[in-house]
């Protein structure tokens, strides 16, 4: 009888532990970051919080935002990171106030005035050329956007589609800001014959450059640097009007901050891993004291005029005008 009671007690303890681990102590993080960045974050979370089951779920920003907007506090997500601020603005009502959880010193004006998200990343762009392809076809190194209209580049350029890629949109928006809407649209009309592909994702041009299918790409700077460090013969050019960019952010889904472990995990992500990520993976500057340990990342580029990049209605209006 005593043996049966001991067995029953052991089973009860196990069930309590299991419910705790798979219930309140299961924490879901939505992240659209590259897989290698997610993998490193997962490794550090597993090491820091062995008592909780923290899972990084790879999900595109648009899909994650749509899910959370519909599901609200019933979403399986507790935390979101690296989501474009334009989408975070649309879903602010579904986010907790998190400004009090940051211990980092951000650049001036790099913040959400409502405190519903913390800035995570500055995703900056550059014009990238594959020197092997340029030499193969005896093509000059372009110095301006206008240079890319030369017929010698026909079918030798790749750009992300602004309708499906935040990277493509920030190149588009930067030229609208600099030139005005009419001239910017006329420019892309003239550029289109030289475009081999308007890629669905922001990483598309980099892949085509690596495969030597194009000579020039409108790219994310840190992705180009990664490929340079992997041995590709790339040259990263600062766009003539400065590097276009968009900001991303991190937050806690409304109603989830008081769940077991969520605040502690979020605190670690936005104060500790955030610094690591900027140092080794994505060095676009958002912090006043920000160290860059990513070899070959350009530190002397200026940033372009991105006024209105977070204006959702303006984005929708400009995308209606995009033909490609």
GUMITOR-470793 format. One line per 3 residues: number of its first residue (from 1); for each residue x, y, z of C-alpha. Coordinates in steps of 0.5 Angstrom, whole numbers. Example, Ala and Ser with C-alpha at 12.3 -4.5 7.8 and 13.67 -1.06 7.14 Angstrom:
<rs>
1> 25,-9,16; 27,-2,14
</rs>
This chain:
<rs>
1> 0,0,0; 6,5,2; 9,3,-5
4> 3,5,-9; 2,11,-5; 10,13,-7
7> 9,11,-14; 2,16,-14; 6,21,-11
10> 12,21,-16; 7,21,-22; 3,27,-19
13> 10,31,-18; 11,29,-25; 5,31,-28
16> 5,38,-24; 12,39,-27; 10,37,-34
19> 4,42,-34; 8,48,-31; 13,47,-37
22> 9,46,-42; 3,51,-40; 5,58,-36
25> 13,56,-37; 12,55,-45; 14,62,-48
28> 13,63,-56; 18,68,-59; 16,70,-67
31> 22,72,-71; 23,74,-78; 30,74,-77
34> 35,70,-81; 36,63,-79; 43,63,-76
37> 41,69,-72; 35,66,-69; 39,59,-68
40> 44,64,-64; 38,67,-60; 35,60,-59
43> 42,57,-56; 43,63,-51; 36,63,-49
46> 36,55,-48; 43,57,-44; 40,62,-40
49> 33,60,-38; 34,52,-37; 27,52,-33
52> 23,54,-38; 21,52,-45; 23,58,-50
55> 21,57,-57; 23,62,-63; 18,61,-68
58> 21,64,-75; 15,68,-78; 15,73,-83
61> 13,80,-81; 7,81,-85; 4,74,-83
64> 6,75,-75; 2,82,-75; -4,79,-79
67> -4,73,-74; -3,78,-68; -8,83,-70
70> -14,78,-71; -12,73,-65; -10,79,-60
73> -8,76,-53; -11,69,-55; -5,69,-60
76> 0,63,-58; 6,69,-59; 8,72,-52
79> 14,76,-55; 15,79,-62; 22,81,-65
82> 25,85,-71; 18,87,-74; 18,93,-78
85> 16,99,-75; 10,100,-80; 7,94,-78
88> 8,95,-70; 4,101,-71; -2,98,-74
91> -2,93,-68; 0,98,-63; -7,96,-59
94> -5,89,-59; 2,90,-55; 4,92,-48
97> 8,98,-46; 15,96,-45; 19,102,-45
100> 21,101,-38; 24,94,-39; 30,97,-43
103> 37,99,-40; 40,101,-47; 42,108,-49
106> 39,109,-56; 40,114,-61; 36,121,-60
109> 29,120,-64; 30,112,-64; 24,110,-60
112> 16,109,-60; 13,115,-57; 8,111,-54
115> 13,106,-51; 9,100,-54; 16,97,-57
118> 23,98,-57; 27,99,-63; 31,93,-65
121> 35,94,-72; 36,99,-77; 36,95,-83
124> 40,99,-88; 41,98,-96; 47,99,-101
127> 48,98,-108; 52,91,-108; 56,89,-115
130> 59,82,-116; 66,84,-119; 67,77,-122
133> 61,79,-126; 63,86,-128; 69,83,-131
136> 66,78,-134; 62,82,-138; 67,88,-138
139> 62,93,-134; 64,99,-131; 63,100,-123
142> 56,104,-123; 57,111,-118; 50,114,-119
145> 43,111,-119; 43,114,-126; 49,110,-128
148> 44,104,-127; 40,106,-133; 46,105,-138
151> 43,99,-143; 50,95,-142; 47,93,-135
154> 40,90,-139; 38,84,-135; 44,85,-130
157> 41,88,-124; 36,85,-119; 32,89,-114
160> 27,87,-109; 19,88,-110; 17,94,-106
163> 10,90,-105; 13,84,-102; 19,87,-99
166> 21,92,-94; 28,93,-97; 25,94,-104
169> 20,99,-101; 26,103,-97; 30,104,-103
172> 23,106,-107; 21,111,-101; 28,114,-101
175> 28,116,-108; 21,119,-107; 23,123,-101
178> 30,126,-105; 27,127,-112; 19,127,-111
181> 14,122,-113; 14,124,-121; 21,123,-122
184> 22,117,-118; 17,113,-121; 20,115,-128
187> 26,113,-126; 24,106,-124; 20,106,-131
190> 27,107,-134; 31,102,-130; 26,96,-131
193> 29,94,-137; 35,93,-134; 32,89,-128
196> 33,81,-129; 28,80,-123; 24,84,-118
199> 25,79,-112; 20,77,-107; 24,78,-101
202> 30,82,-99; 35,77,-99; 33,75,-107
205> 38,80,-110; 44,77,-106; 42,70,-108
208> 43,72,-115; 49,76,-114; 52,70,-111
211> 50,65,-116; 53,70,-121; 46,71,-125
214> 47,79,-124; 52,84,-123; 49,89,-119
217> 44,88,-113; 39,93,-109; 41,89,-102
220> 41,89,-95; 48,91,-93; 49,86,-87
223> 47,81,-92; 52,83,-97; 58,83,-92
226> 56,76,-90; 57,74,-97; 64,78,-97
229> 66,74,-91; 64,68,-94; 69,69,-100
232> 65,72,-105; 68,78,-109; 63,83,-108
235> 64,91,-107; 59,95,-103; 57,102,-105
238> 54,107,-101; 48,110,-105; 49,117,-107
241> 43,120,-103; 46,116,-97; 44,109,-94
244> 36,108,-94; 34,104,-88; 28,102,-84
247> 27,100,-77; 25,94,-73; 22,93,-66
250> 21,88,-61; 15,88,-56; 11,83,-52
253> 4,81,-54; -2,85,-50; -4,80,-44
256> 2,76,-44; 7,80,-40; 5,77,-33
259> 6,70,-36; 11,66,-32; 18,68,-35
262> 16,72,-41; 18,79,-38; 25,76,-36
265> 26,73,-43; 24,79,-46; 29,83,-42
268> 34,79,-44; 33,79,-51; 32,87,-51
271> 38,88,-47; 43,83,-47; 42,79,-54
274> 40,86,-57; 47,88,-56; 50,81,-59
277> 46,82,-65; 48,89,-67; 56,87,-65
280> 56,81,-69; 50,80,-74; 47,87,-76
283> 51,93,-74; 46,98,-77; 47,104,-71
286> 41,104,-66; 45,105,-60; 49,111,-58
289> 55,106,-56; 55,101,-61; 61,96,-62
292> 61,93,-69; 65,86,-69; 63,84,-76
295> 69,84,-81; 68,89,-87; 62,92,-85
298> 62,100,-87; 62,104,-82; 63,111,-86
301> 56,111,-89; 51,116,-88; 44,115,-88
304> 39,117,-93; 32,121,-92; 27,116,-90
307> 22,121,-87; 15,118,-87; 18,110,-88
310> 13,108,-82; 7,112,-85; 2,106,-87
313> -3,110,-91; 3,113,-95; 6,106,-96
316> 0,103,-99; -1,109,-103; 6,109,-106
319> 5,101,-107; -1,103,-111; 3,107,-116
322> 8,101,-117; 7,97,-123; 12,92,-123
</rs>
